[in-house]
Amino acid sequence: MATQTVTPSAAPRTDFVAVARELAADFATRAAQHDADDTFVAENYAALKKAKLFSAPVPTELGGGGASYEDHCEIIRAIARGCGSTALAYSMHSHLLQALVWRHRHNATPPAEPLLRRIAAEELVLVSSGGSDWVDGSGKLEKKNGGYVFNARKIFGSGGPSGDLLLTTGIYDDPEKGPTVLHFGVNLHQPGVTIQDNWRTLGMRGTGSNDIVIENVDVADAGVSVRRPKGTWAPFFDVVTPLIWPLVCAAYLGVAESARELAVAHVQKKRDDPIVQITVGEMDTELANAQAAYDDMVATAKGLDYTPSHGLSNISYKRKTIFSRSATRAVSCAMEAVGGGSFFRAAGIERAFRDIQGIRFHPWHERRSYLFSGRIALGLDPV
């Protein structure tokens, strides 16, 4: 009798975007309360961990879920429809993770594989200090026993209350090279690290973006991944710029889209009013512009297969600025279309209006972005 060898099919991959949509519905039930109380979305982070969304984009060969970069963006967008704060905090972990994936794919040194394997195995939560650092860096490093002692106060530590590892920078005053920014990780659970409770803001109130105080923490020289001059646009930034902004903007896009849905539902009783019709039309046009800019940013990232350059960073920043202006205007139109009713918290639109303002303050903000693009156009260094 002839026999047939059957090769088992590969196990189907998790549809992480569908998982995110399900979680978002639950997150929406608590979003207003976290906003009112200025409390971190801890239970939402626990749900993300249980669903393995913190490790979803880690390559499967390293133990992760193997989610694509494009799906990672859509995960954040879906979460934001339920809770903008959860999505934004998660996006901060996400861009750090995708930078590690880029390093792994491009065989950068030091290798990113050990940390990626830990994230997959332990569902580690990464915390960024980029909002307080960016080009200049912050905090003081002093030489000690072949390594450094680190002291700093970092702001915008989104997700810190549930975080495990802060990926941050410090400044070492090198006697030969001058002020040098070093990039490294700090264990958030070790002595000398204190997460403050001071995140009291206009919007995105549930992100837990508290200050993180670091006192006399040892940093091993071997733990430093990047060394660069303070205050200059280093190659590092051309690597991370195209991958950061689609992930961050995904959170704000989800907020804008949810505001649009709420507004259309609220104005049904006055849909024959020409002013309402015009305002809704403007809202949808601005939202379409934001969606187009977002799609362009995702396409520019090319699933992390891009070649870093000043030109690519410039494109990313111009798209981010276009996105920011259109997304904020779309939510403003949602408020205008609904009218006085949108001023009440129960409507949900005023929270979206406050949350969307955050996009204006991520580096570079609009005027700084114009300066960046203008300098490149004129043949100057980016900063």
TAHU-V940955 format. One record per helix or strand of 3 or more residues. SS is the DSSP state (H for helix, E for strand). FROM is the first residue (numbers start at 1). TO is the last residue. Records with the same first field share a line. If there is no record, write none. Layout:
BEGIN
SS: FROM-TO / FROM-TO
END
This chain:
BEGIN
H: 16-37 / 42-50 / 60-62 / 69-82 / 84-105 / 113-122 / 130-132 / 160-162 / 221-223 / 235-270 / 274-304 / 310-343 / 345-347 / 349-361 / 366-377
E: 126-128 / 140-144 / 147-157 / 165-174 / 178-187 / 193-195 / 210-219 / 226-229
END
